[in-house]
Amino acid sequence: MRSNRVFIVLGVVLFCLTIVGSARGEMKSGAFSVTPFFGGYVFEGNQDLKDGLTYGLGLGYNLGEHWGAEAVFNYVDTEFEEGSGDVDGYLYRLDALYHFKPFQRLVPYLAAGIGGITVDPDRNDDDTDFLVNYGAGLKYFLTETVALRGDVRHIISFDETQNNLAYTLGLTFLFGGEKREAPPTPKDSDGDGVYDNLDKCPDTPAGVSVDSFGCPLDSDGDGVPDYLDQCPNTPSGVKVDAKGCPLDSDGDGVPDYLDQCPNTPRTVKVDEKGCPIDSDRDGVPDYMDQCPNTPDGVKVDTKGCPADSDEDGVPDYLDQCPRTPKGATVNEVGCWVCKGVEFDFNKWNIKPEYYPNLDEAVDCMRQHSYIRVEIQGHTDNVGTKEYNQILSESRAKAVMRYFIEKGIAKERLSAVGYGLSKPIASNETKEGRAKNRRVQLKPIY
């Protein structure tokens, strides 16, 4: 039943919105208003009442452009939180409203008032208390006489002093009132924004930019008036085309009078001087450079990209392990790692979920049987230096045992602990410490 009422009210609101146009409204002095509304009502927790829907009607009168008075009736449909039984609520208020920006389409307002609230359960006697309320809202005028209205009120009833909240949405219909007379508009025959009594050029074509006297501008003095000039700010003495724009022979966006490289191929990006950009100063212009952001001093190939000798995806100038075997999984500095393999705090055992990661390293060592591998254990900085040294060695030996079990010859392997001396992340965070508890692989040729 309650949801049916909501749909009925929504239908009424939508119907009203379809029959109104768009016009600027105003708060007319002496106007009467009728506001049907619906919304929600929130009871204070100790009242043993569920939050419910509210419906109502407000009858108002504008005392002036800013001030208004309104008599309001609310019905609240609710029930007890515990047990069963419906409860009807009735609120009746007399409110004062103060409207800001009364001549705008969107009119905010403040409101306060007094009244009473009756709570009528179907299983007990009703109870009526005195109330005060205050709040704020917005009126959005759909036409001169119809406004969409939203309102929020803090309602304080005095018996055991309850603090409730009501929020509503409705339509306000205005009737009568004194219409404000608009001031006379000065005449502007040619519509250039300069009134006729000031316009020294009263026959300027429509839409033409004019000066304070109403005459067409020729800002750059190139012989093409601004209303015909598509480039009205051309420097004095610069050659222009028929549209008043500086010539640009190579079409690079830099006019000839500024272009130091007037024959740049079309579509090539240029600098402010009209010359092809070479962002990284590697000798390869950007329109030919496939890696235009190479740092200064880095060796590049013919395409302008940093050299990557071991083809591990990390360029040589960033690669701290430049001879990593092909196919090895590397970190951001090009070093061979058991990617994703991390250790719990104070642990050196390898978790089963990391076995596939270690198997990738095993496959790489099988493909490159001529290399030996130093297994490097690392820790975070929790604990003493001596303790972490022992712990890192234990982690390296645990990985070494796994590789041997997978068939890698013991003679190809060595385990070394580096303790806390080589962190790859900050030890100030939990995530950083987890990354530092790791194992790296160093090929020995």
C-alpha positions in Angstrom: 0.0 0.0 0.0 2.8 2.4 0.9 4.7 1.8 -2.3 1.5 2.4 -4.3 1.2 5.8 -2.7 4.8 6.6 -3.7 4.1 5.7 -7.3 0.9 7.8 -7.4 2.8 10.9 -6.1 5.7 10.3 -8.5 3.2 10.1 -11.3 1.6 13.3 -10.3 5.0 15.1 -10.2 6.0 13.7 -13.6 2.6 14.7 -15.1 3.1 18.2 -13.9 6.6 18.4 -15.3 5.3 17.4 -18.8 2.8 20.2 -19.0 5.1 23.1 -17.9 7.5 25.0 -20.1 10.7 26.7 -19.2 10.4 30.3 -17.9 12.1 32.4 -15.3 10.1 32.7 -12.1 10.1 35.1 -9.2 8.8 35.3 -5.7 5.9 37.7 -6.1 4.8 39.8 -3.1 1.2 39.0 -2.2 1.1 35.6 -4.0 -0.6 32.6 -2.5 1.0 29.1 -2.9 -0.2 25.5 -2.7 2.5 22.8 -2.3 1.7 19.1 -2.3 4.7 17.1 -1.3 6.0 13.7 -0.3 9.2 12.3 1.2 10.7 10.5 4.2 10.4 10.9 7.9 13.2 9.8 10.3 12.4 9.1 13.9 14.9 9.4 16.7 16.0 5.9 17.7 14.5 5.8 21.2 10.9 6.3 19.9 10.5 2.6 18.9 9.2 3.8 15.5 10.5 2.9 12.1 11.3 5.5 9.6 8.4 6.1 7.3 6.9 7.9 4.3 5.3 11.3 4.7 2.8 13.1 2.6 1.4 16.5 3.0 0.2 19.9 1.8 1.5 23.4 2.4 -0.6 26.6 2.0 1.6 29.8 1.8 1.5 33.5 1.4 4.3 35.8 0.3 4.5 38.8 2.7 7.1 40.3 0.4 9.8 39.4 -2.1 11.9 37.7 0.6 9.5 36.8 3.4 6.7 34.3 3.4 4.4 32.4 5.8 3.2 28.8 5.3 0.7 26.5 7.1 1.7 22.9 6.6 0.1 19.5 7.3 2.1 16.2 7.2 0.9 12.7 7.4 3.5 10.1 8.4 2.9 6.4 7.7 5.0 4.2 10.0 4.9 1.2 12.4 6.6 0.0 15.6 10.2 -1.3 15.4 9.3 -4.2 17.8 6.1 -6.1 17.8 3.4 -5.3 15.3 0.9 -2.5 14.7 0.7 0.5 12.4 1.2 4.0 13.6 -0.2 7.2 12.0 1.6 10.5 12.5 0.2 14.0 12.0 2.2 17.2 12.0 0.7 20.7 11.7 3.0 23.6 11.5 3.1 27.3 10.9 6.4 28.4 9.4 8.2 31.5 8.3 10.4 31.4 5.2 13.1 33.7 4.0 14.0 33.5 0.3 17.4 34.4 -1.1 17.7 35.6 -4.7 13.9 35.9 -5.1 14.1 36.9 -8.8 16.3 33.9 -9.9 15.1 30.7 -11.3 16.7 28.8 -8.4 15.7 30.2 -5.1 17.2 28.9 -1.9 15.5 29.6 1.4 15.7 29.2 5.2 12.6 28.2 7.3 11.6 27.9 10.9 8.3 27.5 12.7 6.1 26.0 15.5 3.3 23.4 15.6 2.3 20.1 17.0 2.8 16.4 16.3 0.3 13.6 17.0 1.3 10.0 17.1 -1.7 7.7 16.8 -0.9 3.9 17.1 -3.7 1.5 16.4 -3.1 -0.4 19.7 -2.8 2.5 22.1 -4.1 6.0 22.8 -2.7 8.9 20.7 -0.2 11.4 22.0 0.1 15.0 21.0 3.2 17.2 21.7 4.3 20.7 20.9 7.1 21.1 18.3 9.5 23.6 16.7 11.3 23.1 13.4 13.9 24.7 11.3 15.6 23.9 8.0 16.3 24.9 4.4 15.3 24.2 0.9 15.4 25.1 -2.8 12.7 26.2 -5.2 13.4 25.7 -8.9 11.0 27.5 -11.1 9.7 25.5 -14.1 7.4 28.3 -15.1 6.6 31.7 -13.6 4.0 30.0 -11.4 5.2 26.4 -10.9 8.4 25.5 -9.0 10.0 22.1 -8.0 10.7 22.2 -4.3 13.0 20.3 -2.1 13.0 20.7 1.7 14.8 19.3 4.8 13.6 20.0 8.4 14.9 19.3 11.8 11.8 18.7 13.9 12.0 18.9 17.7 9.0 17.7 19.7 8.7 18.6 23.4 7.6 15.8 25.8 10.8 13.9 26.2 12.4 16.1 23.6 12.7 14.0 20.4 14.8 15.0 17.4 13.4 13.9 14.1 14.1 14.7 10.5 11.8 15.2 7.5 12.9 15.5 3.9 10.4 16.1 1.1 10.0 16.8 -2.6 7.0 18.6 -4.0 5.6 21.1 -6.5 4.7 24.7 -5.5 1.9 26.4 -7.4 1.7 30.2 -7.1 -1.5 32.3 -7.6 -1.8 36.1 -7.9 0.7 38.5 -6.5 2.3 41.7 -7.6 4.3 41.4 -10.8 7.6 43.3 -10.8 7.9 45.8 -13.5 11.0 45.4 -15.7 13.0 48.6 -16.2 12.9 50.0 -19.7 15.6 48.6 -22.0 17.7 51.2 -23.9 17.4 50.8 -27.7 20.2 49.2 -29.7 19.2 49.3 -33.3 22.1 47.4 -34.8 22.4 44.9 -31.9 26.1 45.5 -31.4 25.9 46.1 -27.6 26.3 49.8 -27.8 23.0 51.8 -27.2 21.9 54.1 -29.9 22.6 57.2 -27.8 26.3 56.3 -27.7 26.7 54.6 -31.1 28.7 56.6 -33.6 28.3 53.8 -36.2 24.6 52.8 -35.9 24.5 50.7 -39.0 27.2 48.1 -38.1 26.3 44.6 -39.5 24.9 42.2 -36.9 27.4 40.3 -34.9 30.4 42.5 -35.7 32.8 43.3 -32.9 32.9 47.0 -32.2 34.7 49.5 -30.0 33.2 51.5 -27.2 31.7 53.9 -29.8 30.0 51.1 -31.7 32.4 51.1 -34.7 33.9 47.9 -36.3 37.4 47.1 -35.1 40.5 46.7 -37.1 42.8 45.6 -34.3 45.9 44.7 -36.3 45.7 47.4 -38.9 46.3 44.9 -41.7 43.6 46.4 -43.9 41.1 43.6 -43.1 38.4 44.7 -40.6 38.0 42.4 -37.6 34.5 41.1 -38.6 36.1 39.8 -41.8 39.6 39.1 -40.3 40.0 35.5 -39.1 43.3 36.5 -37.4 42.6 39.9 -35.8 45.9 40.0 -33.8 48.4 39.9 -36.6 51.5 42.0 -35.8 51.9 45.2 -37.8 53.7 44.8 -41.1 53.2 41.0 -41.4 52.0 39.7 -44.8 48.5 38.2 -44.6 46.2 36.2 -46.8 42.7 37.2 -48.0 41.3 36.2 -44.5 43.7 38.4 -42.7 45.9 35.6 -41.4 49.7 35.4 -41.5 51.1 33.2 -44.3 52.3 29.7 -43.3 53.9 28.2 -46.3 54.7 24.7 -44.9 51.5 24.4 -43.0 53.2 23.5 -39.7 51.2 26.0 -37.6 54.0 28.5 -37.3 53.5 31.5 -39.5 56.3 32.4 -41.9 57.3 35.5 -40.0 58.2 33.3 -37.0 59.3 30.1 -38.8 63.0 29.5 -38.9 62.5 26.2 -40.7 59.9 27.1 -43.4 60.3 23.9 -45.4 59.4 21.3 -42.7 57.5 18.3 -44.1 53.8 18.6 -43.5 52.2 16.9 -40.4 55.6 17.0 -38.6 55.4 18.4 -35.1 57.6 21.5 -34.7 58.8 23.8 -31.9 57.9 27.5 -31.5 60.5 28.3 -34.1 58.9 26.0 -36.7 61.7 23.4 -36.6 61.1 19.7 -36.1 61.2 18.7 -32.4 64.0 16.6 -31.0 62.8 16.2 -27.4 65.5 14.0 -26.1 68.4 15.7 -28.1 69.6 12.3 -29.3 70.1 13.5 -32.9 66.9 11.8 -34.2 64.0 14.2 -34.7 60.7 13.2 -33.1 58.9 12.5 -36.3 61.5 9.8 -37.0 62.2 8.9 -33.3 60.2 5.9 -32.0 61.5 6.7 -28.5 61.3 10.5 -28.2 61.8 10.6 -24.4 65.2 9.0 -24.1 67.3 10.7 -21.3 70.2 12.9 -22.2 73.5 11.0 -23.0 71.8 7.6 -23.5 73.0 5.6 -26.5 70.3 4.9 -29.0 69.7 2.8 -32.1 68.8 4.1 -35.5 65.2 4.5 -34.4 66.1 6.7 -31.5 65.4 4.0 -28.8 67.8 3.1 -26.0 70.0 0.1 -26.6 69.0 -3.2 -24.8 71.9 -5.5 -25.2 70.5 -8.6 -23.4 67.0 -8.0 -24.8 65.3 -8.4 -21.4 63.1 -5.3 -21.9 65.2 -3.1 -19.6 67.4 -0.6 -21.6 71.1 -0.7 -20.9 71.2 2.7 -19.1 68.7 1.3 -16.5 69.9 -2.3 -16.5 71.9 -3.1 -13.3 72.4 -6.7 -14.5 73.2 -6.3 -18.3 74.0 -10.0 -19.0 70.8 -11.6 -17.8 70.2 -14.8 -19.8 67.5 -14.7 -22.4 64.1 -15.7 -21.1 64.8 -14.9 -17.5 62.2 -13.0 -15.5 63.7 -9.6 -14.5 62.7 -6.8 -12.2 62.5 -3.1 -13.0 66.3 -2.8 -12.9 67.0 -5.8 -15.1 68.0 -8.3 -12.5 66.9 -11.9 -12.6 64.4 -12.6 -9.9 62.1 -15.3 -8.7 59.2 -12.9 -9.4 56.5 -12.8 -6.8 58.3 -15.0 -4.3 58.2 -13.3 -1.0 58.7 -14.6 2.6 56.7 -14.1 5.7 58.2 -12.2 8.6 60.9 -14.3 10.3 60.4 -17.2 7.8 62.4 -18.9 5.1 60.2 -21.7 4.0 58.8 -21.5 0.5 55.0 -21.5 0.1 53.5 -23.9 -2.4 51.8 -21.1 -4.3 55.3 -19.8 -5.3 56.4 -23.1 -6.9 55.4 -22.1 -10.4 57.4 -18.9 -10.1 60.5 -20.9 -9.1 59.8 -23.4 -11.9 60.2 -20.5 -14.4 63.7 -20.0 -13.1 64.4 -23.7 -13.3 63.3 -23.8 -17.0 65.6 -20.8 -17.8 68.6 -22.6 -16.1 67.9 -25.7 -18.2 67.9 -23.7 -21.4 71.2 -22.1 -20.4 73.1 -25.0 -18.9 76.5 -23.3 -19.3 75.9 -20.7 -16.6 76.2 -20.9 -12.9 73.8 -19.1 -10.6 74.4 -17.3 -7.3 71.1 -17.4 -5.3 70.9 -14.2 -3.2 68.8 -14.0 -0.1 67.5 -10.7 1.3 65.5 -9.5 4.3 63.7 -6.4 5.6 65.3 -4.3 8.4 63.3 -5.8 11.3 65.7 -7.3 13.8 69.5 -7.1 14.2 71.9 -7.0 11.3 73.4 -10.3 12.5 70.0 -12.0 12.7 69.0 -10.9 9.3 72.2 -12.1 7.8 71.5 -15.6 9.1 67.9 -15.4 7.9 68.8 -14.3 4.4 71.2 -17.2 4.1 68.5 -19.6 5.1 66.2 -18.2 2.4 68.9 -18.5 -0.2 69.6 -22.1 0.8 65.9 -23.0 0.8 65.6 -21.9 -2.9 68.9 -23.7 -3.7 67.4 -27.0 -2.2 64.3 -26.5 -4.4 66.4 -26.1 -7.6 68.4 -29.2 -6.7 65.3 -31.2 -6.2 64.1 -30.0 -9.6 67.2 -31.5 -11.2 69.6 -28.5 -11.4 73.2 -29.7 -10.6 74.5 -28.6 -7.2 77.8 -27.6 -8.8 76.0 -24.9 -10.7 74.5 -23.3 -7.6 75.7 -21.2 -4.7 73.7 -19.5 -1.9 74.7 -16.2 -0.5 72.8 -14.1 2.1 72.9 -10.3 2.0 70.8 -9.6 5.0 69.2 -6.2 5.1 72.0 -4.5 3.1 70.2 -4.3 -0.3 66.6 -3.3 0.0 64.6 -2.6 -3.2 61.7 -0.9 -1.4 61.1 1.3 1.6 61.3 -0.6 5.0 58.9 2.1 6.4 55.8 0.3 5.1 54.4 -3.2 5.4 54.3 -3.6 1.7 57.9 -2.4 1.2 59.2 -4.8 3.9 57.4 -7.7 2.2 59.1 -6.8 -1.2 62.5 -6.8 0.6 62.0 -10.3 1.9 63.0 -11.9 -1.4 65.4 -14.0 -3.4 67.3 -12.8 -6.6 69.4 -14.8 -9.0 72.8 -13.7 -10.4 74.2 -15.5 -13.5 77.9 -16.3 -13.4 79.5 -16.9 -16.8 
